Amino acid sequence: MSVVLVTGAAGNIGSFIADQLIEQGHFVVIVDNFYNAKLDNIREHLHRGAAALEVCDIANYRTLQRVFAKWKPEYVSHQASMMIMDSREFPFDAIDVNIKGTFHVIQAAVEHGVRRMTFASSASVFGNPRYVPVDEEHPFDNQTLYGATKIAQEALYRSWAFRHQIPWCGFRYYNTYSERQGMGAFYTQVFQKWILLIDKGEPIQIYGDGQQTMDLIHSEDCARANVAAMFREDVANELFNVGTGIETSLNELKEMLFRKMGKSVPVEYLPDDEHLVRRRQCSTKKIRQMLGFAPRVSLEEGIERYIHHMRATD
Ligand SMILES: NC(=O)c1ccc[n+]([C@@H]2O[C@H](COP(=O)([O-])OP(=O)(O)OC[C@H]3O[C@@H](n4cnc5c(N)ncnc54)[C@H](O)[C@@H]3O)[C@@H](O)[C@H]2O)c1
């Protein structure tokens, strides 16, 4: 059994990482400042003593250092981050959390002799793709501050973690969704927003013609990629794209949601937003070959799980 520190583990992907680590017999130290977290995501682990919660802001190095000194983690998974919309609205905070905070996590790991690390990057680093499926070598065409902070994060692992010889793997998640997402994601996540609107019988909005595509991957699968890489001594200092490789257009998604929810609502087509990425499709080749990873939760199942959870917690 190892002690694994997971930043952002009371959030969406991080809490699935905690679940899977605990299932394998590890003890998880949850570092989260509850900026976009849900206690329900981790309550059971805390109750059973399988995890400890440290309410801590990664932007504050002294506090983070104390947490590392207290728990002496052997492994670290870094998921905490400011979200895309907030990064635009609060740019200084985005730099503090996503760049300085990431440096703090790496530096604390260096000082406390952590063995291996994984971290969350994003498909946002690529911007509008020049070709699909997007492989790991695709150029960075990002134009958002959030994407810039993710590129900076990757650079910190490539340089500082590498220099200090802590092996790491980073994951560029595609359109990640689950029933555990906080309401903070509401403004960016079509999936979550539409389900709630359809449930209430209210119209949904599509910017443009609805032919824009997403590569929707369940958060539980993103977590599985992290946990697979965490203990693989033969895979080090690699970045992986994490998606299903399946493109789903907004029009297809709405039809699936109507079908699964057993009702449809009016659709308002609004002028296209030029800032939105038009296509997302991830190449799954590298992660399949190097980590033997393949997603397990289909979009159909993911939607069913979301609806079930929403109705059960109404
Ligand atoms: N959800 C997506 O579609 C998506 C796509 C690509 C990349 N990512 C990245 O994956 C990671 C996890 O995303 P998620 O969907 O689970 O988001 P999330 O918001 O559900 O989880 C992030 C967690 O980090 C915590 N956190 C934020 N700032 C913190 C700080 N300063 N100190 C301590 N904790 C802090 C939040 O409270 C939250 O619990 C993030 O790094 C995100 O940028 C997400």
The ligand as a MOL file (V3000), in Angstrom:
LIG
                    3D

  0  0  0     0  0            999 V3000
M  V30 BEGIN CTAB
M  V30 COUNTS 44 48 0 0 0
M  V30 BEGIN ATOM
M  V30 1 N -13.5010 18.4110 -17.4620 0
M  V30 2 C -12.9140 18.5900 -18.6440 0
M  V30 3 O -13.5600 18.6050 -19.7090 0
M  V30 4 C -11.4100 18.7360 -18.7300 0
M  V30 5 C -10.8300 18.7080 -20.0040 0
M  V30 6 C -9.4700 18.8480 -20.1030 0
M  V30 7 C -8.6900 18.9920 -18.9680 0
M  V30 8 N -9.2610 19.0300 -17.7390 0 CHG=1
M  V30 9 C -8.3740 19.1850 -16.5720 0
M  V30 10 O -8.5500 18.0650 -15.7290 0
M  V30 11 C -8.3700 18.4210 -14.3670 0
M  V30 12 C -9.5530 17.9680 -13.5610 0
M  V30 13 O -10.7240 18.5330 -14.1380 0
M  V30 14 P -12.1550 18.2600 -13.5500 0
M  V30 15 O -13.1220 18.1800 -14.6470 0
M  V30 16 O -12.0750 17.1420 -12.5680 0 CHG=-1
M  V30 17 O -12.3880 19.6440 -12.7950 0
M  V30 18 P -13.0160 19.9030 -11.3590 0
M  V30 19 O -13.1970 21.3860 -11.2740 0
M  V30 20 O -14.1760 19.0230 -11.1060 0
M  V30 21 O -11.8490 19.4450 -10.3690 0
M  V30 22 C -10.7710 20.2620 -10.0360 0
M  V30 23 C -10.6540 20.2790 -8.5270 0
M  V30 24 O -9.5420 21.1060 -8.1750 0
M  V30 25 C -9.9080 21.8910 -7.0590 0
M  V30 26 N -9.0870 23.0940 -7.0750 0
M  V30 27 C -9.1530 24.1240 -7.9470 0
M  V30 28 N -8.2660 25.0710 -7.6240 0
M  V30 29 C -7.5970 24.6230 -6.5310 0
M  V30 30 C -6.5540 25.1590 -5.7290 0
M  V30 31 N -6.0520 26.3840 -5.9670 0
M  V30 32 N -6.0840 24.4270 -4.6940 0
M  V30 33 C -6.6190 23.1960 -4.4230 0
M  V30 34 N -7.6200 22.6510 -5.1410 0
M  V30 35 C -8.1130 23.3630 -6.1820 0
M  V30 36 C -11.3890 22.1840 -7.2620 0
M  V30 37 O -12.0430 22.5300 -6.0620 0
M  V30 38 C -11.8800 20.8660 -7.8250 0
M  V30 39 O -12.2860 19.9820 -6.8070 0
M  V30 40 C -8.1230 19.9210 -14.3640 0
M  V30 41 O -6.7330 20.1590 -14.3160 0
M  V30 42 C -8.6820 20.3760 -15.6920 0
M  V30 43 O -8.0550 21.5540 -16.1600 0
M  V30 44 C -10.6080 18.8840 -17.5950 0
M  V30 END ATOM
M  V30 BEGIN BOND
M  V30 1 1 1 2
M  V30 2 2 2 3
M  V30 3 1 2 4
M  V30 4 1 4 5
M  V30 5 2 4 44
M  V30 6 2 5 6
M  V30 7 1 6 7
M  V30 8 2 7 8
M  V30 9 1 8 9
M  V30 10 1 8 44
M  V30 11 1 9 10
M  V30 12 1 9 42
M  V30 13 1 10 11
M  V30 14 1 11 12
M  V30 15 1 11 40
M  V30 16 1 12 13
M  V30 17 1 13 14
M  V30 18 2 14 15
M  V30 19 1 14 16
M  V30 20 1 14 17
M  V30 21 1 17 18
M  V30 22 2 18 19
M  V30 23 1 18 20
M  V30 24 1 18 21
M  V30 25 1 21 22
M  V30 26 1 22 23
M  V30 27 1 23 24
M  V30 28 1 23 38
M  V30 29 1 24 25
M  V30 30 1 25 26
M  V30 31 1 25 36
M  V30 32 1 26 27
M  V30 33 1 26 35
M  V30 34 2 27 28
M  V30 35 1 28 29
M  V30 36 1 29 30
M  V30 37 2 29 35
M  V30 38 1 30 31
M  V30 39 2 30 32
M  V30 40 1 32 33
M  V30 41 2 33 34
M  V30 42 1 34 35
M  V30 43 1 36 37
M  V30 44 1 36 38
M  V30 45 1 38 39
M  V30 46 1 40 41
M  V30 47 1 40 42
M  V30 48 1 42 43
M  V30 END BOND
M  V30 END CTAB
M  END
